Amino acid sequence: MTFARLQRLHLENYLLALIRAVMFRPEANRLAKFFEISALSISLAKEGGTQGKAGILRVAGNQTSRRSVGRGLNPFGVGEAAKPRWWIVRESFLVAVDDPSSVSDWESQT
């Protein structure tokens, strides 16, 4: 019992030191991907509920749907909708943001 507690304490201290070391460096995005956290998921944590999954996802349609939709009818612009985005899955919703450091959803930016 005490070994497990000590092991957990050492792991917690290591992870806290790792987060502090890379918090404001470019490696922070890699750490966010590993932990599946982002600025928006942390701000949503106070609402409670399960965290769900989070990560980079590129949603691309098939070629037939791209040909059938005219260039002027595409509200997202050419290739804009297929850009990789950070997606957050919660109990009752999905939300996409441009990157893990963003707190505003993708649709409000278009």
N, C-alpha and C positions, 0 to 999 in steps of 0.2 A: 504494500500500500504506500509506504513512504517513498519507495523507489519510483513508483509511477508519478507521485506528486512532484518529486524532484526533477524527474525527466520532463514533465509538463512545464514546470517553472523555467528550466533551462531553455526549452524550446520557445516558450513565450518571450523570454529575454532576448534570444537570438532573433526572433522575428521582429520584435520592436526595434532592435538595433539596426536590422536590415532596412526596415521602413524608414527610420530616421536618416540612414546613410544615403538613400536614393530618392528621398521624397521630392526634391527640387531638381533632379537631374533627368536626362532623357530616358534613363533606365526605369523611371517610374511607370511608364506605359507597360513595359514588360511585366513589372511586378503587379500592376492592376489586372493584366490579363491572367496571370497565374492565380491570383486570389479571387478573380471574377468580381472585382469591386470597381466602382467609379464614383465620381463626385456626386452624380445624381442618385446612385444607389445608397450612398451614405446619407444624403439629405432625406431620402425616402424611408430610411430605417426607423425614424422616430414614429412613423405611422404603425409600426408593428407588422405582424404577418410574416410569412416565409419569404426568404430572400429570392428564391428561384435561381435561375441561371443568368449569366451575363457573359458577353463576349463579342468579338468581331464576327460579323456575318455579311456576306455579299448576296443580295437577292437579285437574281437575274432571270428574266423571262426567256421563253424559247424564241427562236428566230421567227416563227410564224406570227406571233403576237406583235413583234416589233415591226414587221412588214405591214400588218393590217392597220396599225395605228399610224396615222400621218404625222409628219414632223410638227405641224402646227397644233395637233391635238394632244401632244404629250405635255402634260402640265409640269413635269419635272425636268424638262429639257433633255437633250440627247445625252445619254450615258449618266446623267445625274442620279437617277434612281438606282443604278447598278453599282454605285460607289460603295466600297466597304464601310459599314457603320457599326457602332457599338450598340448592341441590343440588350435590353434588360427585360427579363420575363418575371413577372410577379403573379400573385394569385389571380388577379382579375384584369390584368392589362399587359400589353407589350408596348415598349417605348424604344425609339431609336434616337441616338444622339450621334453627332459627328465623331467624337472621340471620347475616351474615358474621362477627360478633364472637363467636359462640357456639362452644364446643368440645364440647358434649355433643349427641349425635344426638337427633332429634325423638322417636323412639319411646320412649326412656328417660324423656322428660319427660311422657308421657301417663299 
